[in-house]
């Protein structure tokens, strides 16, 4: 699949009620501070889903902004408004430069698993003023692509304004199928300015600076889970050529439906060459008990 700047725009929806189109950004820095933003449109259902989560190295639980009943944005802009929520993602230059703004109220959870138990916590303002700029060529799958880059700007938590300079993976997808099925796993990270790895067993991609992202086959995954089934460590085996050890630094737990849940974690990734490491995000779709919406 070849990606062009036109693919950054919204795609015409099919007739199916389940048709959805989504844009996401994961961002992280070496000290374990980071977050993710995701906007998903369900045009035939007349609703959008919005997520913005922030994790910090000094707190066990994330700050969560999650609303699965957001009015669809008007026109072609990716701007949404709801009670206590404003957000906009803007394509400044296709496949090269995006900006993300957020003004919202979120809740600080005591532990990640509270995301499955009603998301009750301390209410606080959350804001983003971030820019993503490309590092790697996009890697495309069917009706989906993602791209590694640098992220810089500011994150607002309560009254604190935090400067951010780190890495981030931006993704965009569309289609009838839901993005997750029980047992699916995804992860991506960068090491410096010239290495990016993404895995979605049994496939993945590898980018080295100055080259096109190469498709990988034969990727396998293992994970060790803790309280609430949230992974505490993981391992990826890539084509039998190298292993990636994964340490979870901070986590969030997202209820997707009454039978599916999604732990996501900011992680440190270490290749078995002893030299290549970096931070990024991983997610594990899991069958689970009825979850609070």
C-alpha positions as CSV (number, residue, x, y, z in Angstrom):
1,X,0.0,0.0,0.0
2,X,1.4,3.4,-1.0
3,X,0.6,6.4,1.2
4,X,0.3,10.0,-0.1
5,X,-0.6,13.3,1.4
6,X,-4.2,12.7,0.4
7,X,-4.5,9.9,2.8
8,X,-4.0,12.3,5.7
9,X,-7.6,13.6,5.1
10,X,-10.8,11.9,6.0
11,X,-11.9,9.0,3.8
12,X,-15.4,8.6,2.4
13,X,-17.3,6.3,4.8
14,X,-18.8,3.0,3.7
15,X,-22.4,2.3,4.5
16,X,-21.7,0.1,7.5
17,X,-22.7,1.3,10.9
18,X,-19.3,0.1,12.2
19,X,-17.2,2.2,9.7
20,X,-14.7,4.2,11.7
21,X,-11.7,6.4,11.0
22,X,-9.1,7.3,13.6
23,X,-6.0,9.4,14.2
24,X,-3.6,8.8,17.1
25,X,-0.4,10.1,18.6
26,X,1.8,8.3,21.2
27,X,4.5,10.4,22.8
28,X,7.2,9.6,25.4
29,X,10.5,10.7,26.8
30,X,13.3,8.8,28.6
31,X,12.2,9.7,32.2
32,X,8.9,7.9,31.8
33,X,6.7,11.0,31.1
34,X,4.4,10.8,28.2
35,X,0.9,10.2,26.9
36,X,-1.3,9.5,24.0
37,X,-4.2,11.1,22.1
38,X,-6.7,9.3,20.0
39,X,-9.8,10.6,18.0
40,X,-12.0,8.0,16.3
41,X,-15.0,9.0,14.2
42,X,-18.0,6.7,13.7
43,X,-19.9,8.9,11.0
44,X,-22.8,6.4,10.4
45,X,-23.4,6.2,14.2
46,X,-23.1,9.9,14.6
47,X,-20.6,9.8,17.4
48,X,-16.8,10.2,18.0
49,X,-14.6,8.6,20.7
50,X,-11.8,10.8,22.2
51,X,-9.0,9.8,24.5
52,X,-6.1,11.8,26.0
53,X,-4.0,10.1,28.7
54,X,-0.9,11.4,30.5
55,X,1.5,9.3,32.7
56,X,4.1,10.7,35.0
57,X,7.1,9.0,36.6
58,X,6.0,10.2,40.1
59,X,2.5,8.7,40.2
60,X,1.3,5.1,39.8
61,X,-1.9,6.0,38.0
62,X,-2.5,8.0,34.8
63,X,-4.5,11.1,34.2
64,X,-7.4,10.1,31.9
65,X,-9.6,12.1,29.5
66,X,-12.0,9.6,27.9
67,X,-15.4,10.3,26.2
68,X,-17.1,7.8,23.9
69,X,-20.1,10.1,23.2
70,X,-18.4,13.2,21.6
71,X,-20.3,15.0,18.8
72,X,-18.8,14.5,15.4
73,X,-16.6,17.4,14.2
74,X,-18.0,19.8,11.6
75,X,-16.6,19.8,8.1
76,X,-13.2,18.3,7.5
77,X,-11.5,19.7,10.6
78,X,-10.4,17.3,13.4
79,X,-11.8,19.6,16.1
80,X,-14.1,18.2,18.8
81,X,-16.0,19.9,21.6
82,X,-18.0,18.3,24.5
83,X,-18.6,19.1,28.1
84,X,-15.2,19.9,29.6
85,X,-13.4,19.0,26.4
86,X,-11.9,20.8,23.4
87,X,-9.3,19.3,21.1
88,X,-8.0,19.8,17.7
89,X,-5.4,17.9,15.6
90,X,-4.2,19.8,12.6
91,X,-2.2,18.6,9.6
92,X,0.2,21.4,8.9
93,X,2.2,19.6,6.2
94,X,1.0,16.1,5.1
95,X,3.2,13.3,6.4
96,X,5.6,15.8,7.9
97,X,4.1,18.0,10.5
98,X,1.1,17.9,12.8
99,X,0.0,20.0,15.8
100,X,-2.2,18.9,18.7
101,X,-4.2,21.1,21.1
102,X,-6.3,20.1,24.1
103,X,-8.1,21.9,26.8
104,X,-10.1,19.5,29.0
105,X,-10.8,18.2,32.5
106,X,-9.5,14.7,33.3
107,X,-9.2,12.5,36.4
108,X,-6.0,11.4,38.1
109,X,-6.5,7.7,38.9
110,X,-4.8,6.1,41.9
111,X,-3.8,3.0,39.9
112,X,-4.2,2.1,36.2
113,X,-6.9,-0.6,36.9
114,X,-9.2,2.1,38.2
115,X,-9.8,2.8,34.5
116,X,-11.9,-0.4,34.6
117,X,-13.8,0.6,37.7
118,X,-15.5,3.8,36.9
119,X,-12.5,6.1,36.4
120,X,-13.1,7.8,39.8
121,X,-10.3,10.1,40.9
122,X,-9.2,13.7,41.4
123,X,-10.6,16.0,38.8
124,X,-8.0,18.4,37.2
125,X,-7.3,20.5,34.1
126,X,-5.3,18.8,31.3
127,X,-3.9,20.6,28.3
128,X,-1.7,19.9,25.3
129,X,0.2,22.1,22.9
130,X,2.3,19.7,21.0
131,X,4.0,19.4,17.6
132,X,4.9,16.2,15.8
133,X,7.6,16.3,13.1
134,X,8.6,13.4,10.9
135,X,11.7,11.3,11.4
136,X,10.8,8.1,9.5
137,X,9.0,7.2,6.3
138,X,5.4,5.9,6.9
139,X,4.8,2.2,7.2
140,X,1.5,1.2,5.7
141,X,-0.7,-1.8,6.2
142,X,-4.2,-2.3,4.7
143,X,-6.2,0.8,5.6
144,X,-3.7,2.0,8.2
145,X,-0.3,3.6,8.4
146,X,2.0,4.9,11.1
147,X,5.1,7.1,11.2
148,X,7.8,7.8,13.8
149,X,8.8,11.3,14.6
150,X,9.9,13.8,17.3
151,X,7.4,15.6,19.6
152,X,7.9,18.9,21.4
153,X,5.7,21.5,23.1
154,X,3.9,21.7,26.4
155,X,1.7,19.6,28.6
156,X,-0.5,21.2,31.2
157,X,-1.5,19.2,34.4
158,X,-3.4,21.2,36.9
159,X,-1.5,24.4,37.4
160,X,1.8,22.9,36.2
161,X,3.0,23.6,32.7
162,X,5.6,21.0,31.6
163,X,8.0,21.4,28.7
164,X,8.1,18.3,26.5
165,X,10.8,17.1,24.1
166,X,10.7,13.5,23.1
167,X,9.7,11.0,20.5
168,X,6.3,10.0,19.2
169,X,4.5,7.7,16.8
170,X,1.5,9.0,14.8
171,X,-1.0,6.6,13.2
172,X,-4.1,6.9,11.0
173,X,-6.5,4.2,10.0
174,X,-10.0,3.6,8.6
175,X,-12.4,0.8,7.7
176,X,-15.2,-1.4,8.9
177,X,-13.2,-3.6,11.2
178,X,-12.6,-2.5,14.8
179,X,-8.9,-1.7,15.4
180,X,-8.7,-4.3,18.2
181,X,-9.5,-8.0,18.6
182,X,-8.8,-10.0,21.8
183,X,-5.2,-11.1,21.8
184,X,-3.8,-8.4,19.5
185,X,-0.7,-6.6,20.5
186,X,1.1,-3.5,19.1
187,X,4.2,-1.6,20.2
188,X,6.5,1.0,18.7
189,X,9.6,2.9,19.9
190,X,12.5,4.9,18.6
191,X,16.2,4.9,19.5
192,X,17.9,8.2,18.7
193,X,17.1,9.9,15.4
194,X,17.8,7.0,13.2
195,X,16.0,3.9,14.4
196,X,12.4,3.0,14.8
197,X,10.7,-0.4,15.4
198,X,7.0,-1.2,15.3
199,X,5.6,-4.6,16.0
200,X,2.1,-6.1,15.6
201,X,2.7,-9.8,15.8
202,X,3.1,-11.7,13.5
203,X,4.3,-8.6,11.5
204,X,6.1,-5.3,12.1
205,X,8.5,-2.8,10.5
206,X,12.0,-1.5,11.0
207,X,13.3,1.9,10.0
208,X,16.9,2.9,9.9
209,X,17.8,6.5,9.1
210,X,17.8,7.3,5.4
211,X,16.0,4.2,4.3
212,X,12.4,3.2,3.7
213,X,10.7,1.3,6.6
214,X,11.2,-2.4,6.0
215,X,8.4,-4.9,6.6
216,X,9.2,-7.6,9.1
217,X,7.6,-11.1,9.3
218,X,7.6,-13.7,12.0
219,X,7.3,-11.4,15.0
220,X,6.2,-13.1,18.2
221,X,5.3,-11.6,21.6
222,X,5.3,-12.7,25.3
223,X,4.0,-10.7,28.3
224,X,4.0,-11.0,32.1
225,X,0.9,-9.6,33.7
226,X,0.2,-8.2,37.2
227,X,-2.8,-6.7,39.0
228,X,-5.9,-6.3,36.8
229,X,-4.2,-8.2,34.0
230,X,-2.0,-5.2,33.1
231,X,1.4,-6.2,31.7
232,X,4.4,-5.5,33.9
233,X,7.1,-6.7,31.3
234,X,7.1,-8.1,27.8
235,X,9.4,-9.5,25.1
236,X,9.3,-9.4,21.4
237,X,11.2,-11.8,19.1
238,X,11.8,-10.3,15.7
239,X,12.3,-12.8,12.8
240,X,14.6,-14.9,15.0
241,X,17.2,-12.2,14.5
242,X,17.0,-10.1,17.7
243,X,14.9,-10.0,20.9
244,X,13.4,-6.9,22.4
245,X,13.1,-6.8,26.2
246,X,10.3,-4.5,27.5
247,X,10.0,-2.9,30.9
248,X,6.7,-1.2,31.7
249,X,7.3,2.3,33.2
250,X,3.7,3.5,33.5
251,X,0.3,2.2,32.4
252,X,-3.3,3.1,31.6
253,X,-6.3,0.8,31.4
254,X,-9.1,1.6,28.9
255,X,-12.5,-0.1,28.8
256,X,-13.5,-0.7,25.1
257,X,-16.7,-2.7,25.5
258,X,-18.4,-5.0,27.9
259,X,-16.1,-7.8,26.9
260,X,-12.9,-6.1,25.7
261,X,-10.3,-4.0,27.5
262,X,-7.1,-2.3,26.5
263,X,-4.1,-1.8,28.8
264,X,-1.6,0.5,27.3
265,X,1.9,1.2,28.7
266,X,4.8,3.6,28.3
267,X,7.8,1.2,28.2
268,X,11.5,1.1,27.9
269,X,12.6,-1.2,25.0
270,X,16.1,-2.8,24.9
271,X,17.4,-4.8,22.0
272,X,19.7,-7.7,22.8
273,X,22.6,-6.0,21.0
274,X,23.1,-4.2,24.3
275,X,23.3,-0.8,22.6
276,X,19.9,0.0,21.1
277,X,17.2,1.2,23.5
278,X,14.4,3.7,23.7
279,X,11.0,4.5,25.0
280,X,7.6,4.1,23.4
281,X,4.2,2.7,23.9
282,X,2.7,-0.8,23.8
283,X,-0.9,-2.1,24.0
284,X,-2.5,-5.5,24.6
285,X,-6.2,-6.1,23.7
286,X,-7.7,-8.4,26.2
287,X,-11.0,-10.2,26.8
288,X,-12.3,-9.0,30.1
289,X,-15.3,-8.7,32.3
290,X,-18.0,-6.1,31.9
291,X,-16.3,-2.7,32.0
292,X,-17.6,0.7,33.1
293,X,-18.3,3.2,30.3
